Amino acid sequence: MRGLIERMGGLGLYYLHDLGRMGIFLFQCVQGIFRRPFRFRALVRQIGLIGVDSLPVIFFTGAFTGMVLGLQGYYSLRKFGSEGMLGSAVALSLFRELAPVLTALMVTGRAGSAMCAELGIMRNSEQLDALECMAIDPFRYLVAPKFLATLISLPILTLFFDLIGIYGGYLTGVSLLGVNAGAYFAGMEASVVNKDITLGLVKALVFGLLIVWICTGRGYFVHVIRNAGFGAEGVSKVTTQAVVVTSIAILVWDYIITALML
């Protein structure tokens, strides 16, 4: 019994210490954004890697999500004779919920895992230590461009997802199932307000912060994470952990933001 209590206490202290370490990491990253000289080229490169390179996966995810919403919404609304409200149902589902959440999950799997693995490999190969020995701030040099690029890219990708999803719903509902095209867009115009778009963009910003904070933090501290192991095995375990924890955090904060802003 005593050993069990000791292990539980040690585990609690570890997670408390880890939470404090991640909080300090976030503070140092924000400081790194405002330190000069500003690395504009690095920011543009990261926007390309995180945002532009994610466009294909966002395109296909948004298109098929919109098509599924159009299909399911049509057969649900037809029971009540309200097929003309299909555009409203598709747009509200995308703007408020599906676009920011699915965009964040896709970016987590594609770019978040890459950021975590990159910093983890640099930590294990002592490249981060070498930067500190040369008096180069790793937060300004490496992490800050990723932070800014993710915060810029997520809202833009979410809006792109919205646009593609709406036309995916149009393809299914109007072109395949015969819903009136004017009714599809008129219902959307009548029901979608600025608050719905703002809710999605706020979610995108928060999710972007969660992605870059957790994924870069896990990679940066790969050498001190419990049961991570060493070398390639440690990087693979921490990368998996980062993706899982980020995905759960996105879903949790999705509920919190929705409860606060609706």
PyMOL commands that set and color helices and strands:
alter all, ss='L'
color gray80, all
select helices_A, chain A and resi 2-34+40-50+52-78+83-124+127-133+138-176+181-191+194-220+222-224+231-261
alter helices_A, ss='H'
color red, helices_A
deselect
rebuild
show_as cartoon
